[in-house]
Amino acid sequence: MRVLLLLLCIALSACAAPRWVNSQNPAADLESDKVACDKDAERVGRLSQLGGLADKQGIQTAAEAVSAHKRCMAARGWRDLGG
């Protein structure tokens, strides 16, 4: 579990610093949406980890969690201008 969390932190920090903009709803609360999407990404990571050994799937699990976070933010109307 610690390996997964470490890989997830590395994967998220290695990405270009996101600059989120929500043109659909300029009054949207970025921090609230980020927290909700972080929880969603963590859930996806845990579910992915159940599918196999953490050591073999750590990078794949982290990539799936990052992707889930981006999809969640996009579903809430956010677009990442940083990458």
Secondary structure by P-SEA (a helix, b strand, c coil): caaaaaaaaaaaaacccccccccccccccaaaaaaaaaaaaaaaaaaaaaacccccaaaaaaaaaaaaaaaaaaaaccccccc
